[in-house]
Amino acid sequence: MRYLMHIAFDSSCRLNRNVYYLRYKKTKFKLIQCNPKWQNVLLTILPDSNNKAERVIYRAASEYLSAFSWQHGAMVTVNYVGGAGRRNITLRKAQCSMFHPREIQQSSVGHDIRTIPMVENEKQRKAIALFRQAFSNPNPYFQFLFYWHVVGIGKKKPSDWIDETHKKKEIGGLSDYLTRLHLVGNRPLGKYLHEDCRNAIAHINRSHGRRELRIDDLDDLERFWISTYVVKEFARFYIKNELGLNKKAYLVRRKGRGFPTYVGEDELREKLDYKLAYERKSSF
């Protein structure tokens, strides 16, 4: 018996269509945008119930939704719902039958899925997953740690890389935020973020006069919101410039027909019979 797998996800952006079909990393999905009360869902069909296959598909779906989040600057949370056996089911006939209440308010409209960043390696995958988790969580302490982990994916210590990048003045728009942090003297930004933020979260009780995290203290909360914004911009720069997440993947159909599939820019240029999917109605 075939197995219909549901992966629910919540998003802050509203898509132009309620149903999309897409192939990502060899897996065919049906994306259903539910009404504003319920989370959206990615559906796919397996030959039978298979835990190993489900884990592989969940990983691919999560990577896709991280890419979607990065492309649209959207909050996206992913939930694995489960599945059920279905006789003679097809994606065309498949409907969502498991519902999660929406938790994220949809704050922007008019989005589509035709373009996403092209994830080429494990470091890029891990980085945008961490970024999505941080961007979609309302807690500044959680956000800070996950943005910090993005910058720590490479070989250099995050604090060292931040100081090197900050000295080159490659990230604009931070001067007002840094002024509000009141860094004493010539104290390096990377050291402050590491000692007074990252370690303050990781070690609640600290000795030798090291700065502690003051829960429910308004001044300390403001300090963390500012610090979190700063490290977020470093994480964004790191993903683009150190990890090279700059290429795009496009959702296309061959000759305007066939199942919509994501391909890279090079393949799109080489095969002139590819047409962007969902520009107009077409069959497959």
Secondary structure, 3 states (H helix, E strand, C coil): CEEEEEEEEEECEEECCCEEEEEECCEEEEEECCCCCECEEEEEEECCCCHHHHHHHHHHHHHHHHHHHHHHCCCEEEEEEEEEEECCCCCCCCCCCCCCECCCCCCEEEECCCEEECCCCHHHHHHHHHHHHHHCCCCHHHHHHHHHHHHCCCCCCHHHHHHHHHHCCCCCCCHHHHHHCCCCCCCCHHHHHHHHHHHHHHCCCCCCCCCCCCCCCHHHHHHHHHHHHHHHHHHHHHHHHHCCCCCEEEEEEECCEEEEEEEEHHHHHHCCCEEECCCCCCCC
